[in-house]
Amino acid sequence: MTWNVWGRFGDRWLRRQRAIAETVRAQRPDFVALQETWHTWRQSQTELLGFELGMSPVFAPSRMPRDPDPDVRLGLGILSRFPLREVQQHRLSADTIALRAEIRLGEKSLHFVTSCLDWEEDHEAERRAQAGCLADLVRELRSNGDEVVVAGDFNTPPDRSELEPLLAVLDDCWQPRSAGRRHLDDGATYSSRNPYLGGRGEWLEDHRIDYILVNGGRPAQRSRLVGFDEDRGRPPSDHYAVVSDVRVS
């Protein structure tokens, strides 16, 4: 599962946080990748969710939109139902990282990686370079037969070129659905139907910009969007979450 949880933006972030926890609980994921998850010197959203859901939490700061509260830092989080063998940060650019959590699978490992690439429309070169660094990391991790899942907010639609380096080494779990109920099945994770969307006419509006990518040859059995109306009829974030069922060795 991957979800950009929109920090503490908006005027009802405490309610949204409860709805986020309930949404994740209902999906019962083995791993959750979080972007724009908040952290202060006293507490962390990732740790609070981990405690409530019975999952191991890790957090790392990375380049994100700035929270209005100077004491709040936004970054990346991972929740895992399995004990973590190793956690590491990998630098993709000056202030953007990928966060990696490793678990053992017999004699090999599974690496669950999350990141959030630059969101500005004119940062195509930066996103492509960051995707290239992620691709290099995937090649390194897979060199001894380990499994790799990369999940996150990549801030670009799948028909643009920025993700080409990463999609050359991993497969996109999302598969188009039937024409019925298009707004639920077309994969648009940043949707104009979401009342929290930052403003109409944004360049990413009504596109799929959140992804789960897996090793070639092991496609997801199914993928879906969640997080539509759990906050008293509203979505808990300005992004919808992506959930994929992935088969690994």
C-alpha positions, -999 to 999 in steps of 0.1 A, spaced: 0 0 0 12 35 -7 -3 68 3 5 105 3 -12 114 35 -10 152 31 8 161 64 -11 183 87 -26 205 60 -63 215 61 -83 224 91 -92 189 102 -60 170 102 -67 152 135 -100 138 121 -81 129 89 -55 111 109 -81 89 125 -96 82 91 -62 73 77 -56 48 104 -90 32 99 -85 30 61 -51 13 65 -66 -11 91 -94 -21 67 -69 -31 40 -46 -51 64 -15 -45 43 19 -61 50 37 -29 41 26 8 38 47 35 21 38 70 34 47 103 19 41 138 34 39 120 68 45 145 96 71 144 124 77 167 154 103 166 182 77 149 204 58 125 181 56 111 147 26 102 126 43 70 114 50 59 149 14 67 160 1 46 131 25 18 138 15 16 175 -22 17 166 -20 -9 138 6 -32 153 32 -25 126 69 -16 128 74 21 119 103 40 103 105 77 93 130 99 74 128 135 64 129 143 27 120 171 3 83 179 8 60 209 7 66 230 38 41 227 67 28 261 80 40 250 115 79 254 116 80 227 142 65 201 118 88 183 94 74 162 66 90 131 51 87 95 42 75 66 64 73 28 61 50 5 82 58 -32 82 40 -62 97 74 -80 97 105 -74 118 129 -52 99 164 -65 93 178 -31 81 166 4 74 186 28 52 183 61 35 195 65 -1 201 100 -15 185 107 -49 194 144 -51 206 171 -27 175 170 -5 154 140 -18 159 105 -5 146 70 -8 138 51 24 144 14 23 133 -13 48 146 -49 45 130 -81 57 144 -117 54 127 -142 31 145 -174 38 180 -170 24 172 -139 5 156 -105 14 126 -83 4 134 -46 1 105 -22 4 115 12 -9 95 45 -9 102 80 -22 85 112 -33 100 128 -64 100 166 -72 65 179 -78 71 211 -98 60 210 -134 93 223 -147 114 197 -128 113 170 -155 150 167 -155 152 164 -117 125 137 -116 142 117 -144 175 119 -125 159 108 -93 141 79 -111 175 70 -125 190 68 -90 161 46 -79 167 23 -109 204 20 -99 194 12 -64 170 -15 -76 197 -31 -98 221 -32 -69 195 -48 -45 185 -73 -71 221 -83 -80 221 -112 -55 185 -124 -62 166 -102 -36 131 -91 -42 124 -53 -46 91 -33 -43 92 4 -49 62 24 -39 56 62 -37 44 95 -50 64 101 -82 46 132 -92 43 124 -129 18 105 -150 28 72 -165 27 85 -201 55 110 -195 92 102 -199 105 109 -164 99 74 -151 114 56 -180 147 47 -161 127 31 -133 101 14 -155 130 -2 -174 138 -23 -143 105 -27 -126 69 -34 -136 40 -11 -128 14 -30 -108 -16 -9 -121 -36 -24 -149 -65 -4 -165 -99 -16 -156 -132 -16 -174 -149 16 -185 -175 14 -157 -171 36 -126 -142 53 -143 -134 77 -115 -127 47 -92 -110 25 -116 -89 47 -139 -62 50 -112 -63 88 -109 -48 92 -74 -48 130 -76 -83 137 -87 -105 168 -92 -133 149 -75 -113 151 -43 -125 182 -24 -90 187 -8 -73 192 -41 -50 222 -38 -66 241 -67 -83 235 -100 -61 234 -131 -30 220 -115 -8 201 -140 -11 168 -122 -49 170 -117 -68 138 -127 -36 118 -132 -22 87 -116 9 98 -99 12 73 -71 27 39 -79 36 4 -67 64 -12 -88 76 -48 -85 103 -71 -99 96 -82 -135 78 -115 -139 58 -111 -106 29 -89 -114 3 -78 -89 -28 -100 -88 -49 -69 -85 -46 -32 -77 -72 -8 -64 -77 27 -51 -89 34 -15 -94 64 7 -124 80 -9 -149 89 19 -138 75 53 -135 110 68 -173 115 73 -179 114 36 -147 131 27 -113 115 17 -87 115 44 -61 130 21 -57 150 -11 -44 118 -27 -61 85 -29 -42 54 -18 -30 26 -40 -32 -10 -28 -17 -39 -47 -16 -77 -40 19 -87 -51 32 -123 -54 68 -127 -43 90 -158 -42 
